């Protein structure tokens, strides 16, 4: 969105007769207008806490009888958020990857995909994928001659394995992923499972009424996810601690802030919403779309752990494991200092290591390569008495379809 559109967004959100949410948030008694980009950057951020504390009905910008769905977050942080959805916009942003000419197996948003099919003048053949009954869902999908799949990353392996077992994998032409960042090992697994399919990722939030970003290239062409803002969305990058807006230059890392005003009717316009996602700008200017692209590094409260002299990051751990020729699936368990006599953190990484691997030697190598700061490694922190030596243990996959954290407190 350009600045003129941001002005319209603020004016609409503060003058609406349907909701006084933003007038209350900004402490206003009347509609408000911004005149300069500097005034925009002075607007308070919208946080998840503000949404949780406000009843859903009080933040609806369209009549409740026109709402198509109410969706909630998983509550991973302990604060589930309920958000209203309108299906008017559909999911047409995904058409640059696939034409949806075949029936679809979808883990959620089945009604929204049906709306997409209807907008394309096609029968809305969408089969629900139940994470608790994957085999049965796949059996129905096989009968329906499904050719495309929409699923969460954390059930992708289990779903793909079942599709291969039921010998319908070669008929799959498109796989769309949602949820966590897609690891390189998962991309490789899906490419092997679906030799005829395009694999792509979708980036959105439950708080949003529709996908907010898309990738220029599918993961089968470019394994590293790079997203761009979809039409009607405005992205900013801020320092997660100070809130200062950061420059949109390649290599910049910060928290993604989203504003959304795609079109009317819209269930809830977002103004400067702090997503909690830490991203890195991978390209300052995309020649195809004329904007900066980014990759998601992880959730601020789930994938980053502050330690003395630095930070443990899940993306950095995955990088080091990949260098060692190991899979980038892991779990890091940690224990904070428990006594005045021992002020050093304990860290243990569960890894996919071949049988017979010297785990002590592997831990030593990982510690030497694992950056906790720009020029500081975990091994240096051990030498300086800040951390206990890193430990490695063999990872045992659980086999269930539950969403799992990568950083876990012992």
C-alpha positions as CSV (number, residue, x, y, z in Angstrom):
1,X,0.0,0.0,0.0
2,X,1.1,3.6,-0.7
3,X,0.8,6.4,1.9
4,X,-2.5,7.6,0.5
5,X,-4.0,4.2,1.1
6,X,-2.7,4.2,4.7
7,X,-4.4,7.6,5.2
8,X,-7.7,6.0,4.0
9,X,-7.1,3.0,6.3
10,X,-6.7,5.2,9.4
11,X,-9.6,7.4,8.5
12,X,-11.9,4.4,7.9
13,X,-10.9,2.6,11.1
14,X,-11.4,5.7,13.3
15,X,-14.6,7.0,11.8
16,X,-16.4,3.6,11.5
17,X,-19.9,3.5,13.0
18,X,-19.6,-0.3,13.4
19,X,-16.7,-0.3,15.8
20,X,-15.0,2.1,18.1
21,X,-12.0,-0.2,18.6
22,X,-9.4,2.1,17.2
23,X,-10.8,5.3,18.7
24,X,-10.5,3.6,22.1
25,X,-7.0,2.3,21.3
26,X,-5.8,5.8,20.3
27,X,-7.8,7.6,23.0
28,X,-9.9,9.6,20.4
29,X,-13.3,11.0,20.7
30,X,-13.6,11.7,17.0
31,X,-12.2,10.4,13.6
32,X,-8.6,10.9,13.0
33,X,-6.4,11.6,10.0
34,X,-2.7,11.3,9.4
35,X,-1.0,13.9,7.2
36,X,2.6,12.7,7.0
37,X,4.5,9.4,7.0
38,X,6.0,10.6,10.3
39,X,2.6,10.8,11.8
40,X,2.0,7.2,10.6
41,X,5.1,6.0,12.5
42,X,3.9,7.7,15.7
43,X,0.7,5.6,15.7
44,X,0.7,3.1,18.6
45,X,1.3,-0.6,17.7
46,X,-1.6,-3.0,17.8
47,X,-0.7,-6.0,19.9
48,X,-2.2,-9.4,20.5
49,X,-2.9,-8.5,24.1
50,X,-5.2,-5.6,22.9
51,X,-7.1,-8.1,20.7
52,X,-7.4,-10.7,23.5
53,X,-8.7,-8.0,26.0
54,X,-11.5,-6.8,23.6
55,X,-14.6,-8.9,23.0
56,X,-14.8,-10.1,19.4
57,X,-18.2,-8.4,18.8
58,X,-16.7,-5.0,19.7
59,X,-14.0,-5.2,17.0
60,X,-16.2,-6.2,14.1
61,X,-16.2,-3.8,11.2
62,X,-19.1,-5.6,9.3
63,X,-22.4,-6.9,10.5
64,X,-22.0,-10.2,12.4
65,X,-24.6,-11.9,10.2
66,X,-22.1,-11.4,7.2
67,X,-19.2,-13.1,9.0
68,X,-18.4,-16.4,7.4
69,X,-16.3,-17.9,10.2
70,X,-14.8,-17.3,13.6
71,X,-11.3,-18.8,13.9
72,X,-9.0,-19.1,16.9
73,X,-5.2,-19.4,17.2
74,X,-3.7,-22.5,18.7
75,X,-2.9,-20.6,21.9
76,X,0.8,-21.7,21.8
77,X,1.7,-18.6,23.9
78,X,-1.1,-19.3,26.3
79,X,-3.3,-16.5,24.9
80,X,-5.6,-17.8,22.2
81,X,-7.1,-15.1,20.0
82,X,-10.5,-15.3,18.3
83,X,-10.8,-13.6,14.9
84,X,-13.7,-13.1,12.4
85,X,-13.3,-14.0,8.8
86,X,-15.0,-13.0,5.6
87,X,-14.6,-15.2,2.6
88,X,-15.3,-12.5,0.0
89,X,-11.6,-12.2,-0.9
90,X,-11.1,-16.0,-1.3
91,X,-7.6,-17.3,-1.9
92,X,-6.9,-16.0,-5.4
93,X,-3.3,-15.0,-4.4
94,X,-2.3,-18.6,-4.7
95,X,-3.3,-18.8,-8.4
96,X,0.1,-17.8,-9.5
97,X,1.3,-21.2,-8.4
98,X,-1.6,-23.5,-9.4
99,X,-4.9,-23.2,-11.2
100,X,-6.9,-25.4,-8.8
101,X,-8.2,-27.5,-11.6
102,X,-8.4,-30.6,-9.5
103,X,-10.2,-31.5,-6.2
104,X,-8.4,-30.3,-3.1
105,X,-7.6,-32.0,0.3
106,X,-7.5,-29.2,2.8
107,X,-6.6,-29.3,6.5
108,X,-8.6,-26.1,7.3
109,X,-10.4,-23.2,5.6
110,X,-12.4,-25.7,3.5
111,X,-15.3,-23.2,3.0
112,X,-12.9,-20.5,1.9
113,X,-11.4,-22.9,-0.7
114,X,-14.9,-23.8,-1.8
115,X,-15.5,-20.1,-2.4
116,X,-12.3,-19.9,-4.5
117,X,-13.4,-22.8,-6.7
118,X,-16.9,-21.2,-7.1
119,X,-15.2,-17.9,-8.2
120,X,-13.4,-19.9,-10.9
121,X,-16.7,-21.4,-12.0
122,X,-15.6,-24.9,-10.9
123,X,-17.3,-27.4,-8.7
124,X,-16.2,-26.8,-5.1
125,X,-14.7,-30.2,-4.5
126,X,-12.8,-29.8,-1.2
127,X,-12.2,-32.7,1.1
128,X,-11.4,-32.1,4.8
129,X,-8.1,-33.4,6.1
130,X,-8.6,-34.4,9.8
131,X,-5.2,-34.4,11.5
132,X,-6.6,-37.0,13.9
133,X,-7.7,-39.4,11.1
134,X,-5.2,-38.8,8.3
135,X,-5.5,-42.3,6.8
136,X,-9.3,-42.0,6.5
137,X,-9.1,-38.5,5.1
138,X,-6.6,-39.7,2.5
139,X,-8.8,-42.6,1.5
140,X,-11.7,-40.2,0.9
141,X,-9.3,-37.9,-1.1
142,X,-8.2,-40.9,-3.2
143,X,-11.8,-41.7,-4.1
144,X,-12.4,-38.0,-5.0
145,X,-9.3,-38.0,-7.3
146,X,-7.7,-35.2,-5.3
147,X,-4.8,-33.5,-7.2
148,X,-3.8,-30.8,-4.7
149,X,-3.2,-30.5,-1.0
150,X,-3.3,-27.7,1.6
151,X,-1.8,-28.7,5.0
152,X,0.1,-27.6,8.1
153,X,3.8,-28.2,8.0
154,X,3.7,-30.2,11.3
155,X,1.5,-32.9,9.8
156,X,3.1,-32.8,6.3
157,X,5.4,-35.8,6.7
158,X,2.7,-38.0,8.2
159,X,0.2,-37.0,5.5
160,X,2.6,-37.4,2.7
161,X,3.7,-40.9,4.0
162,X,0.0,-42.0,4.1
163,X,-0.6,-40.7,0.5
164,X,2.4,-42.7,-0.7
165,X,1.2,-45.7,1.2
166,X,-2.2,-45.5,-0.5
167,X,-0.4,-45.1,-3.9
168,X,-1.9,-41.8,-4.9
169,X,1.2,-39.6,-4.6
170,X,1.9,-39.4,-8.4
171,X,-1.5,-37.8,-9.1
172,X,-0.7,-34.9,-6.8
173,X,0.1,-31.7,-8.8
174,X,0.2,-29.0,-6.0
175,X,1.1,-28.9,-2.3
176,X,0.4,-25.7,-0.4
177,X,1.9,-25.5,3.2
178,X,0.9,-23.3,6.0
179,X,2.0,-22.7,9.6
180,X,5.6,-23.1,10.7
181,X,8.6,-22.2,8.6
182,X,9.3,-25.0,6.1
183,X,12.6,-26.7,6.7
184,X,14.9,-27.8,3.9
185,X,14.6,-31.4,4.9
186,X,10.8,-31.2,4.7
187,X,11.0,-29.7,1.2
188,X,13.3,-32.6,0.1
189,X,10.9,-35.1,1.7
190,X,7.9,-33.7,-0.1
191,X,9.7,-33.5,-3.4
192,X,10.6,-37.2,-3.1
193,X,7.0,-38.0,-2.1
194,X,5.3,-36.0,-4.8
195,X,7.5,-36.2,-7.9
196,X,4.9,-34.4,-10.1
197,X,3.9,-31.7,-7.7
198,X,4.7,-28.0,-7.2
199,X,5.3,-27.3,-3.5
200,X,4.7,-23.8,-2.2
201,X,4.2,-22.1,1.1
202,X,1.6,-19.7,2.4
203,X,2.2,-17.0,5.0
204,X,-0.7,-15.6,7.0
205,X,-2.0,-15.1,10.5
206,X,-5.2,-16.2,12.1
207,X,-5.8,-12.6,13.0
208,X,-5.9,-11.7,9.3
209,X,-8.8,-12.0,6.9
210,X,-6.9,-13.8,4.1
211,X,-3.3,-14.6,3.1
212,X,-1.0,-11.5,3.5
213,X,2.0,-12.6,1.6
214,X,3.1,-15.0,-1.2
215,X,6.3,-16.4,-2.6
216,X,7.6,-15.4,-6.0
217,X,8.8,-19.0,-6.6
218,X,7.6,-22.3,-5.2
219,X,9.8,-24.3,-2.9
220,X,10.4,-26.8,-5.6
221,X,12.3,-24.1,-7.5
222,X,13.7,-22.1,-4.6
223,X,13.9,-24.1,-1.3
224,X,14.4,-21.0,0.8
225,X,11.1,-19.3,1.5
226,X,10.9,-15.7,0.3
227,X,7.7,-13.8,0.8
228,X,6.3,-10.5,-0.6
229,X,3.3,-8.5,0.7
230,X,0.1,-9.3,-1.0
231,X,-2.1,-6.6,-2.5
232,X,-3.8,-4.5,0.2
233,X,-1.1,-5.1,2.9
234,X,1.7,-2.9,4.2
235,X,4.7,-4.3,6.0
236,X,7.2,-2.6,8.3
237,X,10.2,-4.0,10.1
238,X,10.9,-2.9,13.7
239,X,13.5,-3.5,16.4
240,X,11.6,-5.9,18.6
241,X,12.9,-4.3,21.8
242,X,12.7,-0.5,21.0
243,X,10.0,-0.5,18.4
244,X,12.1,1.7,16.1
245,X,11.3,1.2,12.4
246,X,14.3,-0.4,10.6
247,X,15.4,0.3,7.0
248,X,14.2,-2.1,4.3
249,X,17.7,-3.2,3.1
250,X,19.0,-6.7,2.5
251,X,20.1,-8.5,5.6
252,X,18.0,-6.5,8.1
253,X,16.4,-8.6,10.8
254,X,13.5,-7.5,12.9
255,X,9.9,-8.0,13.9
256,X,7.3,-7.9,11.1
257,X,4.5,-5.3,11.6
258,X,1.4,-5.7,9.4
259,X,-1.3,-3.3,8.3
260,X,-4.2,-4.6,6.2
261,X,-6.9,-2.9,4.2
262,X,-7.5,-5.1,1.2
263,X,-11.1,-4.2,0.3
264,X,-14.6,-3.8,1.7
265,X,-16.3,-5.5,3.4
266,X,-13.6,-6.4,5.8
267,X,-14.1,-8.1,9.1
268,X,-11.3,-6.2,10.9
269,X,-8.7,-3.8,9.4
270,X,-5.3,-4.1,11.0
271,X,-3.2,-1.0,11.7
272,X,0.5,-1.6,12.7
273,X,-0.1,-5.1,14.2
274,X,3.0,-6.6,15.8
275,X,3.0,-10.2,14.5
276,X,5.7,-11.5,16.8
277,X,7.5,-13.0,13.8
278,X,11.2,-12.2,13.4
279,X,12.1,-12.0,9.7
280,X,15.1,-11.2,7.6
281,X,15.0,-9.1,4.4
282,X,16.5,-11.4,1.7
283,X,16.1,-8.9,-1.2
284,X,15.6,-5.1,-1.1
285,X,13.8,-5.0,-4.4
286,X,12.0,-7.7,-6.3
287,X,12.2,-7.0,-10.0
288,X,8.9,-8.9,-10.5
289,X,6.9,-7.3,-7.7
290,X,8.8,-4.1,-7.0
291,X,9.0,-4.6,-3.2
292,X,11.3,-6.1,-0.6
293,X,11.1,-9.9,0.1
294,X,11.8,-11.6,3.4
295,X,12.1,-15.0,5.0
296,X,10.6,-15.9,8.4
297,X,13.2,-16.8,11.1
298,X,10.7,-17.8,13.8
299,X,8.4,-16.6,16.5
300,X,9.9,-14.1,18.9
301,X,8.6,-15.8,22.1
302,X,9.1,-19.4,20.8
303,X,12.2,-19.6,18.6
304,X,14.6,-17.2,20.3
305,X,16.1,-17.7,23.8
306,X,18.2,-14.9,25.4
307,X,21.3,-16.2,27.1
308,X,24.4,-14.3,28.5
309,X,26.3,-12.6,25.7
310,X,23.8,-13.5,23.1
311,X,20.8,-15.5,21.8
312,X,20.0,-19.1,20.9
313,X,18.0,-19.2,17.7
314,X,16.3,-22.1,16.0
315,X,17.3,-20.9,12.5
316,X,21.0,-20.8,13.5
317,X,20.8,-24.3,15.1
318,X,19.2,-25.6,11.8
319,X,22.0,-24.0,9.8
320,X,24.7,-25.7,11.9
321,X,23.0,-29.1,11.8
322,X,22.7,-28.8,8.0
323,X,26.5,-28.1,7.8
324,X,27.1,-31.4,9.7
325,X,25.0,-33.3,7.1
326,X,22.2,-33.9,9.7
327,X,18.5,-33.2,9.3
328,X,17.3,-29.8,10.4
329,X,14.6,-31.3,12.6
330,X,15.6,-31.0,16.3
331,X,14.5,-30.1,19.8
332,X,16.6,-28.0,22.1
333,X,16.0,-28.4,25.8
334,X,17.4,-26.0,28.3
335,X,17.6,-25.4,32.0
336,X,18.1,-22.0,33.6
337,X,20.6,-21.6,36.4
338,X,19.0,-23.2,39.5
339,X,21.3,-22.1,42.4
340,X,23.6,-19.3,43.4
341,X,26.5,-21.7,43.2
342,X,25.8,-22.6,39.5
343,X,24.9,-19.6,37.3
344,X,25.4,-21.5,34.0
345,X,22.7,-22.5,31.6
346,X,22.3,-26.1,30.5
347,X,21.6,-26.9,26.9
348,X,20.8,-30.2,25.2
349,X,20.0,-30.7,21.5
350,X,18.1,-33.8,20.3
351,X,19.2,-34.5,16.8
352,X,18.7,-37.0,13.9
353,X,22.1,-38.6,14.1
354,X,23.0,-41.9,12.4
355,X,23.5,-44.9,14.7
356,X,27.0,-45.1,16.1
357,X,27.6,-41.3,16.0
358,X,29.9,-40.0,18.6
359,X,27.5,-37.6,20.2
360,X,30.1,-36.0,22.5
361,X,32.3,-35.1,19.5
362,X,29.2,-33.9,17.6
363,X,28.2,-31.6,20.5
364,X,31.8,-30.2,20.6
365,X,31.7,-29.5,16.8
366,X,28.2,-27.9,17.0
367,X,29.2,-25.7,19.9
368,X,32.2,-24.4,18.0
369,X,30.0,-23.4,15.0
370,X,26.9,-22.3,16.8
371,X,26.7,-18.5,16.8
372,X,25.0,-16.9,19.8
373,X,26.1,-13.5,18.7
374,X,27.6,-11.9,15.5
375,X,31.2,-12.9,16.5
376,X,30.5,-15.1,19.5
377,X,30.0,-18.9,19.6
378,X,28.5,-21.2,22.2
379,X,32.0,-22.8,22.6
380,X,33.4,-19.4,23.6
381,X,30.7,-19.0,26.2
382,X,31.7,-22.3,27.7
383,X,35.3,-21.2,27.8
384,X,34.3,-18.0,29.5
385,X,32.3,-19.9,32.1
386,X,28.8,-18.7,30.9
387,X,27.3,-22.0,29.8
388,X,27.7,-25.7,30.6
389,X,29.1,-27.7,27.7
390,X,26.6,-28.5,25.0
391,X,25.1,-32.0,25.0
392,X,23.7,-34.0,22.1
393,X,21.3,-36.9,22.3
394,X,19.7,-39.0,19.6
395,X,16.2,-37.8,18.6
396,X,13.3,-40.1,18.8
397,X,10.4,-39.0,16.6
398,X,7.1,-39.2,18.4
399,X,5.0,-40.1,15.4
400,X,2.0,-38.0,16.5
401,X,0.5,-35.1,14.6
402,X,0.6,-32.5,17.4
403,X,2.4,-29.2,16.9
404,X,5.7,-29.1,18.7
405,X,8.0,-26.4,20.1
406,X,11.7,-26.5,19.2
407,X,12.8,-24.7,22.3
408,X,11.7,-26.5,25.5
409,X,12.4,-25.8,29.1
410,X,13.6,-28.8,31.1
